[in-house]
């Protein structure tokens, strides 16, 4: 009985930590998309660009907590960009430090 209770507690901790990680990923995803849209002056919701291939990369800025590289496709110009966004984690959210996009 005691072992079963411990297993249930461990299961709940693992389950809730996964939900917390999913919430953090959603915050990162939102900040990355918004910073790329602002940098390129385009809007993903209007269908002008498509952002894909999110990958964690090594940050180049010292104060950056993490960096995300993506591939961005401009539907109107038929152009691909490689974009990198560097973020710093604060107590409540991720703050964008730098965004850089280069045509491929």
Secondary structure, 3 states (H helix, E strand, C coil): CHHHHHHHHHHHHHHHHHHHHHHHHHHHHHHHHHHHHHHHCCCCCCCCEEEEEEEEECCCCCCCCEEEEEEEEECCCCEEEEEEEEEEECCCCEEEEEEEEEEC
